[in-house]
Structures are given as structure tokens and as C-alpha cells.
Amino acid sequence: MADLTIRDDGPVRVISFARPGSANTLAGTLMRDYLEAMEEAERDDAIRVVVTTGTGRTFCVGADLRELVDNLGRPVAELLNDDVIGGEKGLPPLSAKQQQLERFGVGRWAQRLYRLTKPSIAAINGAVAGGGTAIAVAQDYRVASINAVVSYGFLGVGSAPELGLSYRLPRLVGWRVARDFMLENQKLAAADAHAVGLVDVVVEAEDLMDNALRHAHRLAELPDLALRLTKSLLWSAADNQWDEQLRAEYSAQTLLFGLPDTQQLVRKLAEGLSARGTVPSARTTESKEIP
């Protein structure tokens, strides 16, 4: 995985795009290696949270346009499903007839990415655009350096969104914000991206990884399976009907309340309440009554 660096900080795995000479574009085997690294973190029970970041001055700016230029004019189904964007870059190559029937293309990357259940954080260290923005939006949290610039980018090359961006972004920031960002091909400074909810927090460049890791470790201290199921329920709610979501919640509770860890936490909390002889208030901040 020459295009990635991977390190562990206790229960937190940090995956860094490592093609700074080409702005961390999704070239070579980067996307294939990234998906494999994410899936390996999913399989490793010692890892609780994954942080994705970039090296150099960019997070990731999507496709390598130099490679695309060299392949323009080829049949589109072939272009999108062989080694230029697919194949060794994250997708198994398709035969000529499979290419004619294919309905997801690079969306198959998104299917793999969105199956992951462990909490994830994008530490956006610099410019991010196109497919890189889609990858950042696919994470559960986004921490941005004050120097970061978040761009849509696809309209600049006459293209359309990929990796589920058109699905996830409106659910993240609301339809009107997503409309403006995408249809106007916006580039947002970190503060502006924070103002519209595209990133969760903006920090000084030198504080980026410390902030992301502190957040990751706070998440890692929570009950693992409960946290992962909660994440899954949050995102299934975007698609499920009411009854389907209630069934999904019941399935999660059925699993969790059978776990020794859950039972131990319930006993510990109950013992603490008994020792204090009171039930703590649910309010943690002062609030006004609803008129």
C-alpha cells in the first residue's frame, strides 16, 4: 500500500493518503488500498475508530485528470469499469458484457465504504474536492484545518457526483445547502464549510490531528457494539419506513441486552444510582420552558 500510510494510536487507526506529489488524487491503486485498509480496520476487534487524513497540502482532490485525459474518447462503459477508474483502483474488472449491464460503476466503491460500522473521522488537512469530498462526507465526523478548502469540483470538468455524494450530502447539510454547493460548484473556506454544517469543527493546522485523535479516543471509550449499531441505525433511518426502522431498533436491542458488557454497564449504573439515592436530572444545561 505505497499510496497509504497506516498507524495505530491505541484503539484508533489513522489512514493517510500519501500521494502528495499529485495532490493525493485517486490514481494508481489508492482507492483499492484505501477500501482494503478500511475493511481491515473493520475486521480488527482491537480497532474502535478510524481517522482518515491526507499528507502534504491536500486531503484528496478526486480523480487524476492527467490519467483521464490520456483515456478520453474510449467507450464510456469501458473507461469507467477497467483499470482507469476501476480494476486495480478498487473494483474488479468487468467483461465487455458485464460493462453493458453495470448500473453502479464507481458506486460499488461507495457500497463497500458505507457498509462499515465503526465510527470514522475525516481530518481534512487542506484542499479537498470531487471524489475526495465524497470520501470526507462518507465519514461520520469531519474536522478541518483552518487552511482547508472544501470544493464540489465535478461541474468544473463537466461531470456529476459519485460515491454517493448526491445521496449523503443533502442528508448531512439539508437540501438547499447541498443544492447551492453542487449546482454552483462552490469552493468553501473552512469557516464557511463549518457554517453550513459540512464540517463539524475548524481548528488551527497544527492542532488538526490532536483534535481528531481526542475525539476518536472519546468515541473509542464507548461500548463498541452499541456504538456501531447506533451508527448503523442512524443511516438506515434515511431509507427505512417507520415499521422497518422499529424492527431494526428492536433487533439491535435484542443483540445488545444479551451481551455481558451491556449487562455489566446496566448493573454499574444502577449501583451508582442506588448509592446516591437519587436519579440524576436529564438536563445538563439551563433551558427555558416551552411556552
N, C-alpha and C positions, 0 to 999 in steps of 0.2 A: 504494500500500500504506500508507494512512494509519494503519492499526492496527498497523503493524510499524515498527521501526527496524532498519536493517541497516548494519553496518560491518565492514570487514576489518582484521584485525591480522596483516599478512603473510599466511601461508597459512591463517589461521583466520578463519572468518566467524562473526560474532556476530549472532544474530537475536533481537530483543527484542519481546515482546508489549507493545503500547503503548496499552492502554485502561485506565489506572489509575483513571479515574473510575468504572469499572464492574467493578473487580477483575479486569481482563483476562479477562473472560468471552468465550466463543466466540460472539460476536454479530457483526452486520454482515458483513463479508467476511473476518474474521480467519482462519478455518480455511482458506479458499480461498487467501488470500495467503500463509499460512504454508507450505502444501504447495508452492505455486509457488516460494517462496523456497528451500525445501529442495531442490527438484528443480533449480533454477537452480544452487545450490551443487554439486550432483552433476555437473552438466554442465561446470562451470568447472574446468579442469585445474589452475589456479593455487591452488585451494582444496583443502586436505587434510583439515581437521577443521571441524565445525560446533558452535558453542555456542549453546544456546537459553536465554534467561532472561526475566524479566519486569521491568516498571517499577513503581515505587511499592512498596506493601507486599505485593503478591501476585505469584506466578508465573503462575498461571491457575487459575480455580475452575470451569472447565467451562461448561455452558450458561448463558445468561442467562435466569433464571427469569421475569423480567418479560415477556419475549417469549413464553415457553411459556404463561404464564397467559393471555395475550391470545388464544391459539390452542387452548386446551383445548376438547374437545368436537368438534373436527373429526375426520373419519375418520383413524385412526392411520396408515395407509399414506401418506395424503396429507401428514399432519403431518411424518412422518419423511423424506419424499422430495421436498419442494418447498423454497421459499425460507426456511422457518422454520429447518430444520436442514440441508437440502440446498441445491440450486440454487446461488445466489451465495455460499454459505458453504463451497463446496468440492466439491460434487457436481453433475454435470449434471442438470437436472430430468428427471423421468421422466413419460411419458404415463400416463394412468389405467390402461391395461392393463399397462404395464411395472411400475407400482407393485404390482399384484396378484401379479406373478411375482417381484418382487425378494426376494432371500434374504440380502442383506448389509447394506443400509441404510448407516448411517454406517461400517460395516465397510469400505466402499470407500475411506474415508479411510485406514484402517489398512493396507490393501493397498498404497496408494501410499507411505505412510511407511516400511513395512517392506521395500520394495524397495531403499531407499537403501543404498549400500555404504560410504559414507565414515563414519569414526568420529564419534560425536556425544556431546555432554556437555550435561546439563541443569544449569544453575546456578540452584538453587532459592533465590530471594531472600526468600521469605515464604510465605504460605499457598498451598497447592495442594490441589485437591480435584476429585473427579469426573473429567470428561474431561481436566482439567489433569494429574491424577495419571497417567492413562493415557498422556498425551504424555510426561511425565517418565520413566515406566517404559519407554517406547519407545526412549529414548536408551541408549547403551552405558554411560555413566557418569552418576552423579548426585552433585554437590557441593552441600551445603546450608548456608545461613546458620544460625547458632545460633538465629536467630529464626524459622526455618521451622517450619511445622506441616503434616504430610502427612496428608491425610484421604481416606477412601474416598468417602463422601458420597452415593453413589447410593441407598442404603437410606433416607436421610433424606427423599427425595422419592418413595419407593416405586418406584424404578427399579432397573435391573440394569446391570452393567458394559458398556462399549462400547470401541471402538478396540483390541480385542484384549487388554484388561486381564486377563480371566479366563484367557487362554492364557499370557501372558507372565509375569505376577506369580508363579504357582507355580514356574515355571522359574527365576525370579530368587531368590526367598527360601525356596522349599520349600513344600510343600502345606499344612502345619499353620500356618505363619505367614500364608500367604495366606488360609487359611480364617478365622483369627481376625480379620485385618484387614478382610475383606469381610463376613463374616456378623455381626460385631459392630459394623460401621460405625465402625471406630476412627478416632480422631484421634491421631496420634503426634507428639510433640515431636521436634525434630531428633535429639536424642541417642538417643531410643527407636527412631526410624526407622533410625539407624545401627546400633544394637544388633542389630536383626533382619535387617540386610543390605539394607534398602530404599534407603538412600543409602550411598555409599562413603566419604564424609568429611564432617565438620562443621567449619566454620571461623567465625571472627568475621565479622560482617556486612560490615565494611569490607574484609575480605580475600577475599571471595567471588570476585569476578571475577579478581583476581590469581591465585588458586589455580586456577580453571578454565582460565585462559589459559596458565598454566605447564604444566598437564597437557596441554592441547591442543597446545602447541608441542612438547612431548616426543613426542607421537604423530606430529606432522607431520614430524619428523625421520626417521621410519622409512620403509622402502621403501613407496611409495604403493600400488601394485597388490597387493603381497604382504599388506599390512595389510588392504586391503579384501577380498581373497579369504579371509583368515583370519577376519575378521568374518562373512562370508557362511557359511563352513563351520561356525562356532560355532553359528549359528542354524539352519542346515539340519539339524544333528545332532538338533535337538529333534523333527524329523519323520521323518527318513530311517531306513530299515532299515540294518543293518550294510553290506551289499553296496552299497547306494546311496551311503552316505557314503564308502566306499572309492573308488568311482568318481568322486565329487565331488572328493575329495582328489587323485586322480591327474590329473583334468582341470586343477585349479589348478596342480599341479606342472608339467604339460606346458606350460602357458602361461608360467609364471614362469621356468623354466630356459631358455626360448628368448629371454628379454629381455636386451639388453645390460647393463642396470643390475644384474640379478641376477648375470650372469657377472662383471661388474666387482667386485661385492662379494665373490664367492667367491674371485677371484684376490687381492684385497686381504687377506682374512683368511688365506688360505694363505701369502701372502708374510710376513705378520706372525708366523705360527707358525714358519715356516722361520727367520726372523731370530732368534727366541728359542730355537729348538732344542728346544721342549717343547710339549706340549699342555696348555692350562690346565685345571684341575680344574673339573668341572661344579658343585661345591659352592661356594656363596657365603656360606653361614652354617654355623656349627658345628652338628652334629646328632648324635644318638645312633644307634647301630646298632639295626636292628630285631631283637628277640630271636628 
